[in-house]
Structure formats: structure tokens, C-alpha cells
């Protein structure tokens, strides 16, 4: 009988210890724990170069247009980039009274600012930026119609003699908004829209600039122009900077 009491005592003691341990463990699990480990990622820095695929596609489908635009940007800080575009265009415009060919080159330079907060090692952009642009171009007047006050009885005088107007320039500013998404490692696809404001231009004698390479069509009533682009670019990774994400408490 005494042995049974001793055995009962030991069993009771063990059960009590187990119960107390279980309660203590449950209390510990209910207390929020601090994450002591920080997340360390590598932010890529380098030169991103590409092409406006929209202009290439248009060159194939539009017989009156030929153009190419190279794009580039370079990361300065986590969110700030210097950026620019270099292009060449040839555009034939045909109206009821005029047939002209405009061709020339242009250059744009400015900055982009990324407003998108990426997760961990993602590298996408939702950005806005600005550009200062310069274009050098020429017009070739292929054919034009001389206005005749008698529109009913006399045939219209159409002159097919080519006239070239060269040495023309234009300067404008742009506001740009767009997105860039990383499709694969270092390969990016982008969409953007531009609002342009013409600052200065040289106009030929007895003629006006109805198209400026890089700016698009011009109109007498306004200095405003618009544009858009579809880009495909590759980043040449030059180096990486370490970014430490603080632990969540």
C-alpha cells in the first residue's frame, strides 16, 4: 500500500509539471515576437538602353512614315534617373493642296522619378519626368497647288517642282508619365505618354512647319503637342548597392 502511495505521488508530480509546462508554453506563444532578422537585397544600378518599338512597327505598316528612336536611362539614386532619347524621322504629309516630305533628327535629355514602391528585389517603375528637346530638320515641298480665285471655270494650277527648305530647328519641353515593367532579368517593357510645349522654331520663307521630327504635327493655334511610346530596353548591370529592410515588429 505504501508503494502505491509513493507511485501515485510520483505520477501526480509528473502530471503537474507537464500541465504547468504546457500553460507556460501557451502563454509564451501568445506573446508577439520580434523579428530579429533584417532582409538584405541588392539594388541594381546600370545603363538601360533600348528602342521605341512603336516607331519600328509604324515604319513597317505606314508607307508615309519611317522612324527610329533609341532610349536610355541611368540610375542615380533609388528613385531618380537621368534619361534621354535620340531619334530620326521621315514623314510624308499629303493634303488637298500640299504634298511635303519632312526629315530630320532630334535629341531629348532630362530626368525620370520613380513613384512606385517595389517589393523586395522587384525593379518596376511608375514614373513621371521632364525633357528638353532639340530637333534639326528639312522640308521638301514635292507638290503644291496655287490658289485660283475662280474656283469653277479655271483648272487649278498644280506645281510639281520640288522645293527644299533646310537648316530648320525647333526646341521644346516635355512632361512624361509612364510605366516600366521587368519582364525577365534586366529586360524591360515600357509605356509612356508625353505632353509637349514648343519654345522656339525657325520657319522657312512663305511656308510653315506642319511637322517637326520628334515633336509630331504642329498647328497654328497652339504650341502644344502630344505623343506616346512603347519601349523595349535592356539594363546593363554595372554594380549593385545593398539595401537593408528593417524587421517588422
C-alpha positions as CSV (number, residue, x, y, z in Angstrom):
1,X,0.0,0.0,0.0
2,X,2.9,2.4,0.9
3,X,4.4,1.7,-2.5
4,X,1.2,2.6,-4.2
5,X,1.1,5.9,-2.4
6,X,4.7,6.6,-3.5
7,X,3.9,5.7,-7.1
8,X,0.8,7.9,-7.0
9,X,2.9,10.7,-5.6
10,X,5.4,10.5,-8.5
11,X,2.7,10.3,-11.2
12,X,0.9,13.3,-9.7
13,X,4.1,15.3,-9.6
14,X,5.0,14.5,-13.2
15,X,1.5,15.4,-14.4
16,X,1.6,18.7,-12.5
17,X,4.9,19.5,-14.1
18,X,3.6,18.7,-17.6
19,X,0.5,20.8,-17.1
20,X,2.5,23.8,-15.8
21,X,4.9,23.5,-18.7
22,X,2.0,23.4,-21.2
23,X,0.4,26.5,-19.7
24,X,3.8,28.4,-19.7
25,X,4.4,27.4,-23.4
26,X,0.9,28.6,-24.4
27,X,1.5,31.9,-22.7
28,X,4.8,32.3,-24.4
29,X,3.2,31.5,-27.8
30,X,0.5,34.2,-27.3
31,X,3.2,36.9,-26.8
32,X,4.1,38.7,-30.1
33,X,7.7,38.0,-31.1
34,X,10.1,40.5,-32.7
35,X,11.7,39.5,-36.0
36,X,15.4,39.9,-35.3
37,X,16.5,39.1,-38.9
38,X,16.6,42.0,-41.4
39,X,16.1,41.4,-45.1
40,X,19.0,42.3,-47.3
41,X,18.5,42.8,-51.0
42,X,20.7,44.1,-53.9
43,X,19.5,47.1,-55.9
44,X,20.7,47.1,-59.5
45,X,22.5,50.2,-60.9
46,X,23.5,50.5,-64.6
47,X,22.8,51.8,-68.0
48,X,19.4,50.8,-69.6
49,X,19.3,51.1,-73.4
50,X,16.5,50.2,-75.8
51,X,14.3,51.2,-78.7
52,X,10.8,52.6,-79.3
53,X,9.1,49.6,-80.8
54,X,6.0,51.7,-81.7
55,X,8.0,53.7,-84.2
56,X,9.5,50.5,-85.7
57,X,6.1,48.9,-86.2
58,X,4.7,52.1,-87.7
59,X,7.6,52.2,-90.1
60,X,6.5,48.8,-91.5
61,X,2.8,49.4,-91.7
62,X,2.7,53.1,-92.8
63,X,4.1,53.8,-96.2
64,X,4.4,57.6,-95.4
65,X,6.5,57.2,-92.3
66,X,10.0,56.0,-91.4
67,X,11.5,56.4,-88.0
68,X,13.6,55.0,-85.2
69,X,14.1,56.2,-81.6
70,X,16.8,54.9,-79.2
71,X,16.0,55.3,-75.5
72,X,18.3,55.2,-72.4
73,X,18.4,56.0,-68.7
74,X,20.9,55.7,-65.9
75,X,20.0,55.2,-62.2
76,X,21.5,57.9,-59.9
77,X,19.6,57.1,-56.7
78,X,17.0,54.6,-55.6
79,X,14.2,56.6,-57.4
80,X,16.0,59.2,-59.6
81,X,17.2,58.5,-63.2
82,X,18.8,60.6,-65.9
83,X,17.2,59.8,-69.2
84,X,17.2,60.7,-72.9
85,X,16.1,59.8,-76.4
86,X,17.8,60.0,-79.8
87,X,15.8,59.6,-83.0
88,X,15.4,60.1,-86.7
89,X,12.2,60.5,-88.7
90,X,10.9,61.0,-92.2
91,X,7.3,61.9,-92.7
92,X,5.2,62.4,-95.9
93,X,2.2,64.6,-95.4
94,X,-0.4,64.8,-98.2
95,X,-3.4,67.3,-98.1
96,X,-5.7,68.6,-100.7
97,X,-3.3,71.5,-101.5
98,X,0.1,70.2,-100.4
99,X,2.5,67.2,-100.6
100,X,5.6,67.5,-98.4
101,X,8.4,65.3,-97.1
102,X,9.9,66.2,-93.7
103,X,13.0,64.5,-92.4
104,X,15.4,65.2,-89.6
105,X,16.9,64.1,-86.3
106,X,16.2,65.0,-82.6
107,X,17.6,64.6,-79.2
108,X,15.9,64.8,-75.7
109,X,17.5,64.9,-72.3
110,X,16.0,65.0,-68.8
111,X,15.2,63.1,-65.7
112,X,12.7,60.5,-64.5
113,X,11.4,59.9,-61.0
114,X,10.0,56.6,-59.9
115,X,7.0,56.8,-57.6
116,X,6.4,53.0,-57.3
117,X,7.4,51.2,-54.1
118,X,8.9,47.9,-55.2
119,X,8.6,44.7,-53.1
120,X,12.0,43.2,-52.1
121,X,14.1,42.7,-55.3
122,X,11.4,43.8,-57.8
123,X,12.5,46.6,-60.2
124,X,9.4,48.1,-61.8
125,X,8.6,51.8,-62.4
126,X,5.6,54.1,-62.3
127,X,7.3,57.4,-63.1
128,X,7.0,61.0,-64.3
129,X,9.7,63.1,-65.8
130,X,10.7,66.0,-68.0
131,X,12.7,66.6,-71.1
132,X,14.3,69.4,-73.0
133,X,14.3,68.5,-76.7
134,X,16.1,69.8,-79.9
135,X,15.3,68.9,-83.5
136,X,17.2,69.7,-86.8
137,X,15.2,69.0,-89.9
138,X,14.3,70.0,-93.5
139,X,11.2,70.1,-95.7
140,X,10.9,69.1,-99.3
141,X,7.8,70.5,-101.0
142,X,7.0,67.8,-103.5
143,X,3.8,69.3,-104.9
144,X,1.6,72.3,-104.1
145,X,-1.5,73.9,-105.5
146,X,-1.6,77.6,-106.4
147,X,-4.9,79.2,-105.2
148,X,-7.1,80.4,-108.0
149,X,-9.9,82.9,-107.2
150,X,-12.0,81.4,-109.9
151,X,-12.7,78.0,-108.5
152,X,-15.4,77.0,-111.1
153,X,-14.2,77.7,-114.6
154,X,-10.5,77.6,-114.5
155,X,-8.4,74.5,-113.8
156,X,-6.3,74.5,-110.6
157,X,-2.6,75.2,-111.1
158,X,-0.6,72.4,-109.5
159,X,3.1,72.9,-109.3
160,X,5.1,69.6,-109.1
161,X,8.5,71.3,-108.9
162,X,10.3,70.2,-105.7
163,X,11.4,73.0,-103.3
164,X,13.7,72.2,-100.4
165,X,13.7,74.1,-97.1
166,X,16.7,73.1,-95.0
167,X,18.6,74.3,-91.9
168,X,15.5,74.3,-89.7
169,X,15.5,73.8,-86.0
170,X,13.0,73.6,-83.1
171,X,13.2,73.4,-79.3
172,X,10.5,72.3,-76.9
173,X,10.0,70.8,-73.4
174,X,8.1,67.7,-72.5
175,X,6.3,66.3,-69.5
176,X,6.2,62.5,-69.5
177,X,4.4,59.8,-67.5
178,X,4.8,56.1,-67.9
179,X,5.5,52.6,-66.6
180,X,8.3,50.2,-67.0
181,X,8.0,46.5,-66.0
182,X,10.7,43.9,-65.8
183,X,9.7,41.0,-68.0
184,X,12.8,39.0,-67.4
185,X,16.0,39.6,-65.6
186,X,17.2,43.1,-66.9
187,X,14.7,43.2,-69.8
188,X,12.0,45.9,-69.5
189,X,8.9,46.8,-71.4
190,X,7.5,50.4,-71.1
191,X,4.6,52.6,-72.0
192,X,4.6,56.4,-71.8
193,X,2.7,59.5,-72.8
194,X,4.2,62.9,-73.5
195,X,2.8,66.4,-73.3
196,X,5.0,68.8,-75.4
197,X,5.2,72.6,-75.3
198,X,7.1,74.3,-78.2
199,X,9.5,77.0,-77.2
200,X,11.2,78.2,-80.4
201,X,11.3,77.2,-84.1
202,X,12.7,78.5,-87.3
203,X,10.2,78.8,-90.2
204,X,11.1,78.9,-93.9
205,X,10.0,81.8,-96.1
206,X,6.5,81.6,-97.4
207,X,5.9,78.3,-95.6
208,X,5.2,76.9,-92.1
209,X,6.4,73.9,-90.2
210,X,3.5,71.4,-90.3
211,X,5.6,68.6,-88.9
212,X,8.7,68.6,-86.7
213,X,10.6,65.3,-86.1
214,X,10.3,64.3,-82.5
215,X,7.5,66.8,-81.9
216,X,4.9,65.5,-84.3
217,X,2.3,67.7,-86.1
218,X,2.1,71.4,-85.4
219,X,-0.8,73.7,-85.6
220,X,-1.1,77.5,-85.9
221,X,-3.4,77.9,-82.9
222,X,-1.3,76.3,-80.3
223,X,2.3,75.4,-79.2
224,X,1.0,72.2,-77.6
225,X,1.8,68.7,-78.9
226,X,1.3,65.1,-77.7
227,X,3.0,61.8,-78.2
228,X,3.3,58.3,-76.9
229,X,5.8,55.4,-76.9
230,X,6.2,51.7,-76.5
231,X,9.8,50.8,-75.4
232,X,11.8,47.6,-75.0
233,X,15.0,48.0,-73.1
234,X,17.8,46.1,-71.5
235,X,19.7,47.2,-68.4
236,X,23.5,46.6,-68.5
237,X,24.2,45.9,-64.8
238,X,27.3,47.8,-63.7
239,X,27.1,47.4,-60.0
240,X,24.7,46.8,-57.1
241,X,24.0,48.6,-53.8
242,X,22.9,46.9,-50.6
243,X,19.5,47.8,-49.2
244,X,18.5,46.6,-45.7
245,X,14.8,46.3,-44.9
246,X,14.2,46.7,-41.2
247,X,12.4,43.8,-39.4
248,X,8.7,44.1,-38.8
249,X,7.9,44.4,-35.1
